[in-house]
């Protein structure tokens, strides 16, 4: 009986003495601002108090933030986490905001360093590198603001469309992204999302894919477009050349869809 009790104590100490994989991931992130974004989205995911992180966001020194996010990896990790966290926060607090989606994405609802920013600004201005929203990814905005230019990425990365969650049923799942392992994480989420959502009919030589490929066609062009992405992430055979069909996007509000990345 004593041996059994001792074993239970040892197991309990082991469980509570070591941080979870998620906490390890945060601890291993060297950039303090990316780490803050990871803490925010993790708190939302784990249904913890996130208000202290929201307050930290409001007090961020913007010039220091811009200087610190000095690579596309840091920029994407910080702003993807920020975008996803605030979608969950704002729509959980007031689901009626989603009734007018156009207004929701265009309105300045997110306080970063005292600047009120919109989801559109974060997605199309910063994460996509000043792409005109309705240009399918082929036009860069010549009227980008000074703030946008300070923060935006240098190169557009199509995989970000498999990482951003806008609150709808057809959106990708939400994960926690780091800067130091972002390449691996974006590959994971792209493969996970595509393999979960595509349907390949080998007999008819047709493939049915997310309409994100159509909306942002230019963002995917440098990697071979739809077919290039599907082959890269093992969704169709390497020698396949199917016709491409775009599925309807389900805009039903659906929050809390989180996933783990290795």
DRENMARFI-304236 format. One record per residue (C-alpha): residue number from 1; x, z, y; residue in three letters. Coordinates in Angstrom, 2 decimals, always signed. Layout:
BEGIN
    nr      east        up     north   rest
   NUM         X         Z         Y    ALA
...
// end
This chain:
BEGIN
    nr      east        up     north   rest
     1     +0.00     +0.00     +0.00    UNK
     2     +2.85     +0.86     +2.37    UNK
     3     +4.57     -2.43     +1.59    UNK
     4     +1.33     -4.30     +2.31    UNK
     5     +0.89     -2.48     +5.65    UNK
     6     +4.51     -3.24     +6.59    UNK
     7     +3.96     -6.91     +5.79    UNK
     8     +0.90     -7.03     +8.03    UNK
     9     +2.87     -5.46    +10.89    UNK
    10     +5.71     -7.97    +10.47    UNK
    11     +3.29    -10.91    +10.46    UNK
    12     +1.51     -9.57    +13.55    UNK
    13     +4.77     -9.13    +15.43    UNK
    14     +5.83    -12.64    +14.48    UNK
    15     +2.57    -14.13    +15.75    UNK
    16     +2.56    -12.30    +19.06    UNK
    17     +6.30    -12.36    +19.78    UNK
    18     +6.74    -16.11    +19.90    UNK
    19     +5.06    -18.42    +22.41    UNK
    20     +2.76    -21.17    +21.24    UNK
    21     +3.90    -24.79    +21.14    UNK
    22     +2.01    -25.34    +24.39    UNK
    23     +3.82    -22.46    +26.09    UNK
    24     +7.17    -23.69    +24.74    UNK
    25     +6.43    -27.08    +26.21    UNK
    26     +5.78    -25.56    +29.64    UNK
    27     +8.85    -23.32    +29.43    UNK
    28    +11.03    -26.33    +28.57    UNK
    29     +9.96    -28.32    +31.62    UNK
    30    +12.75    -28.05    +34.23    UNK
    31    +10.81    -29.35    +37.24    UNK
    32     +8.92    -26.49    +38.89    UNK
    33     +6.16    -28.69    +40.31    UNK
    34     +5.49    -30.48    +37.03    UNK
    35     +5.48    -27.06    +35.40    UNK
    36     +2.80    -25.91    +37.85    UNK
    37     +0.64    -28.92    +36.95    UNK
    38     +1.11    -28.12    +33.26    UNK
    39     +0.04    -24.50    +33.84    UNK
    40     -3.07    -25.67    +35.69    UNK
    41     -4.27    -28.08    +33.01    UNK
    42     -3.36    -25.59    +30.26    UNK
    43     -5.44    -22.88    +31.95    UNK
    44     -8.39    -25.27    +32.15    UNK
    45     -7.93    -26.25    +28.52    UNK
    46     -7.73    -22.64    +27.31    UNK
    47    -10.63    -21.51    +29.53    UNK
    48     -8.36    -19.13    +31.44    UNK
    49     -8.44    -18.22    +35.12    UNK
    50     -7.05    -21.27    +36.92    UNK
    51     -7.78    -20.15    +40.50    UNK
    52     -4.25    -18.85    +41.11    UNK
    53     -2.88    -22.30    +40.33    UNK
    54     -5.47    -23.95    +42.58    UNK
    55     -4.28    -21.63    +45.35    UNK
    56     -0.65    -22.57    +44.63    UNK
    57     -1.60    -26.25    +44.92    UNK
    58     -3.07    -25.63    +48.38    UNK
    59     +0.19    -24.03    +49.51    UNK
    60     +2.56    -26.66    +48.11    UNK
    61     +5.19    -27.92    +50.58    UNK
    62     +4.49    -31.67    +50.55    UNK
    63     +7.91    -32.82    +51.70    UNK
    64     +9.61    -30.68    +49.05    UNK
    65     +7.14    -31.89    +46.43    UNK
    66     +7.85    -35.55    +47.27    UNK
    67    +11.61    -34.99    +47.11    UNK
    68    +11.36    -33.15    +43.81    UNK
    69     +9.22    -35.81    +42.13    UNK
    70    +12.13    -38.25    +42.35    UNK
    71    +11.50    -40.23    +39.16    UNK
    72     +8.46    -42.08    +37.87    UNK
    73     +8.35    -39.69    +34.91    UNK
    74     +8.04    -36.63    +37.14    UNK
    75     +5.54    -38.36    +39.39    UNK
    76     +3.31    -39.50    +36.52    UNK
    77     +3.41    -36.15    +34.72    UNK
    78     +2.53    -34.13    +37.83    UNK
    79     -0.27    -36.39    +39.04    UNK
    80     -1.82    -37.14    +35.63    UNK
    81     -2.07    -33.40    +34.95    UNK
    82     -3.46    -32.86    +38.45    UNK
    83     -6.05    -35.63    +38.15    UNK
    84     -7.25    -34.50    +34.72    UNK
    85     -7.38    -30.83    +35.68    UNK
    86     -9.46    -31.37    +38.81    UNK
    87    -11.90    -33.70    +37.05    UNK
    88    -12.58    -30.92    +34.56    UNK
    89    -12.72    -28.22    +37.24    UNK
    90    -14.98    -29.99    +39.73    UNK
    91    -17.42    -31.45    +37.20    UNK
    92    -17.65    -28.19    +35.28    UNK
    93    -18.49    -26.37    +38.49    UNK
    94    -20.94    -29.03    +39.69    UNK
    95    -21.95    -31.70    +37.11    UNK
    96    -24.27    -33.31    +39.68    UNK
    97    -21.19    -34.76    +41.39    UNK
    98    -21.03    -37.31    +38.57    UNK
    99    -24.43    -38.73    +39.43    UNK
   100    -22.79    -40.77    +42.20    UNK
   101    -19.52    -41.67    +40.52    UNK
   102    -18.39    -43.98    +43.29    UNK
   103    -18.58    -41.19    +45.82    UNK
   104    -17.00    -38.69    +43.40    UNK
   105    -13.86    -40.78    +42.93    UNK
   106    -13.57    -41.84    +46.59    UNK
   107    -14.23    -38.46    +48.23    UNK
   108    -11.35    -36.19    +49.30    UNK
   109    -11.96    -33.27    +46.97    UNK
   110     -8.48    -32.13    +45.89    UNK
   111     -6.34    -29.91    +48.10    UNK
   112     -2.63    -30.52    +47.60    UNK
   113     -0.39    -28.92    +50.21    UNK
   114     -3.21    -28.80    +52.74    UNK
   115     -3.99    -32.53    +52.34    UNK
   116     -7.38    -33.39    +50.89    UNK
   117     -6.93    -36.21    +48.38    UNK
   118     -9.32    -38.32    +46.31    UNK
   119     -9.12    -39.26    +42.65    UNK
   120     -8.85    -42.91    +43.71    UNK
   121     -5.88    -42.08    +45.94    UNK
   122     -4.12    -40.29    +43.09    UNK
   123     -4.86    -42.96    +40.48    UNK
   124     -4.56    -46.26    +42.33    UNK
   125     -2.32    -45.17    +45.20    UNK
   126     +0.18    -42.89    +43.47    UNK
   127     +0.06    -43.32    +39.69    UNK
   128     -0.51    -47.10    +39.75    UNK
   129     +1.85    -47.72    +42.66    UNK
   130     -0.58    -48.74    +45.44    UNK
   131     -2.65    -51.18    +43.40    UNK
   132     -5.86    -52.46    +45.00    UNK
   133     -8.62    -50.85    +42.94    UNK
   134    -10.74    -53.97    +42.31    UNK
   135     -7.88    -56.46    +41.87    UNK
   136     -7.52    -55.89    +38.10    UNK
   137     -3.98    -54.72    +38.76    UNK
   138     -2.67    -57.93    +40.29    UNK
   139     -2.57    -56.98    +44.00    UNK
   140     -0.54    -54.31    +45.78    UNK
   141     -2.12    -52.65    +48.79    UNK
   142     -0.25    -53.78    +51.93    UNK
   143     -1.92    -51.00    +53.95    UNK
   144     -0.72    -48.05    +51.87    UNK
   145     -0.42    -44.85    +53.90    UNK
   146     +2.85    -43.06    +54.58    UNK
   147     +1.83    -40.26    +52.22    UNK
   148     +1.04    -42.77    +49.47    UNK
   149     +4.42    -44.45    +49.88    UNK
   150     +6.19    -41.09    +49.67    UNK
   151     +4.65    -40.25    +46.31    UNK
   152     +3.84    -43.50    +44.50    UNK
   153     +5.64    -44.70    +41.37    UNK
   154     +8.05    -47.62    +41.49    UNK
   155     +6.75    -49.31    +38.33    UNK
   156     +3.16    -49.50    +37.07    UNK
   157     +2.75    -48.24    +33.50    UNK
   158     -0.31    -49.45    +31.61    UNK
   159     -0.22    -46.43    +29.30    UNK
   160     -1.47    -44.17    +32.09    UNK
   161     -4.95    -45.62    +31.50    UNK
   162     -4.91    -43.96    +28.08    UNK
   163     -3.96    -40.62    +29.67    UNK
   164     -6.32    -40.34    +32.66    UNK
   165     -9.68    -38.76    +31.90    UNK
   166    -12.50    -39.44    +34.40    UNK
   167    -15.05    -37.19    +32.69    UNK
   168    -16.95    -39.86    +30.76    UNK
   169    -17.54    -40.22    +27.02    UNK
   170    -15.40    -43.37    +26.77    UNK
   171    -12.43    -41.74    +28.52    UNK
   172     -9.23    -40.84    +26.68    UNK
   173     -8.79    -37.24    +25.61    UNK
   174     -6.95    -34.83    +27.91    UNK
   175     -3.43    -33.68    +27.06    UNK
   176     -0.71    -31.69    +28.79    UNK
   177     +2.14    -33.91    +30.01    UNK
   178     +5.74    -32.98    +30.74    UNK
   179     +8.29    -35.01    +32.68    UNK
   180    +11.16    -34.45    +30.26    UNK
   181     +9.30    -35.93    +27.27    UNK
   182     +6.82    -38.20    +29.00    UNK
   183     +7.84    -41.45    +27.30    UNK
   184     +7.13    -39.98    +23.89    UNK
   185     +3.91    -38.32    +25.07    UNK
   186     +2.49    -41.50    +26.62    UNK
   187     +3.30    -43.44    +23.46    UNK
   188     +1.50    -40.77    +21.43    UNK
   189     -1.63    -40.77    +23.59    UNK
   190     -1.73    -44.59    +23.71    UNK
   191     -1.53    -44.87    +19.94    UNK
   192     -4.06    -42.08    +19.45    UNK
   193     -6.57    -43.56    +21.90    UNK
   194     -6.25    -47.16    +20.73    UNK
   195     -6.44    -46.36    +17.03    UNK
   196     -9.49    -44.19    +17.71    UNK
   197    -11.38    -46.70    +19.80    UNK
   198    -10.55    -50.24    +18.62    UNK
   199    -12.37    -52.06    +15.84    UNK
   200    -10.58    -54.88    +14.10    UNK
   201    -12.60    -57.34    +12.00    UNK
   202    -10.02    -59.04     +9.80    UNK
   203    -12.51    -61.42     +8.19    UNK
   204    -13.85    -62.72    +11.50    UNK
   205    -10.43    -62.39    +13.19    UNK
   206    -11.99    -60.46    +16.08    UNK
   207    -10.97    -57.21    +17.73    UNK
   208    -13.17    -54.95    +19.87    UNK
   209    -11.30    -52.95    +22.48    UNK
   210    -11.81    -50.63    +25.44    UNK
   211    -12.82    -52.41    +28.62    UNK
   212     -9.92    -50.62    +30.36    UNK
   213     -7.88    -53.63    +29.25    UNK
   214    -10.17    -55.89    +31.25    UNK
   215    -10.50    -53.70    +34.35    UNK
   216     -6.72    -53.29    +34.71    UNK
   217     -5.47    -56.50    +33.11    UNK
   218     -2.48    -56.82    +35.43    UNK
   219     -1.19    -53.36    +34.48    UNK
   220     -0.85    -54.48    +30.86    UNK
   221     +0.52    -57.98    +31.41    UNK
   222     +4.23    -57.16    +31.22    UNK
   223     +3.82    -55.69    +27.74    UNK
   224     +2.02    -58.67    +26.24    UNK
   225     -1.49    -57.78    +27.34    UNK
   226     -4.13    -56.55    +24.91    UNK
   227     -2.61    -58.12    +21.81    UNK
   228     +0.86    -56.87    +22.69    UNK
   229     -0.39    -53.31    +23.02    UNK
   230     -2.42    -53.43    +19.83    UNK
   231     +0.57    -54.65    +17.83    UNK
   232     +2.95    -52.15    +19.43    UNK
   233     +0.72    -49.25    +18.39    UNK
   234     -0.04    -50.58    +14.89    UNK
   235     -3.70    -51.31    +15.57    UNK
   236     -3.58    -54.87    +14.22    UNK
   237     -1.10    -56.69    +11.93    UNK
   238     +1.98    -58.17    +13.54    UNK
   239     +0.96    -61.70    +12.55    UNK
   240     -2.66    -61.35    +13.74    UNK
   241     -4.08    -63.36    +16.62    UNK
   242     -7.69    -62.18    +16.94    UNK
   243    -10.24    -62.99    +19.59    UNK
   244    -10.64    -60.11    +22.04    UNK
   245    -14.01    -58.52    +22.84    UNK
   246    -14.44    -55.75    +25.42    UNK
   247    -16.74    -52.87    +24.55    UNK
   248    -19.21    -51.36    +27.02    UNK
   249    -17.98    -48.20    +28.74    UNK
   250    -20.07    -45.10    +28.08    UNK
   251    -20.30    -43.23    +31.38    UNK
   252    -22.17    -40.24    +29.95    UNK
   253    -20.61    -37.04    +31.30    UNK
   254    -18.51    -35.46    +28.55    UNK
   255    -16.07    -32.66    +29.43    UNK
   256    -13.67    -30.53    +27.43    UNK
   257    -12.17    -33.27    +25.26    UNK
   258     -8.60    -32.06    +24.83    UNK
   259     -5.97    -33.14    +22.36    UNK
   260     -2.53    -31.86    +21.35    UNK
   261     +0.65    -33.92    +21.61    UNK
   262     +3.76    -33.15    +19.56    UNK
// end
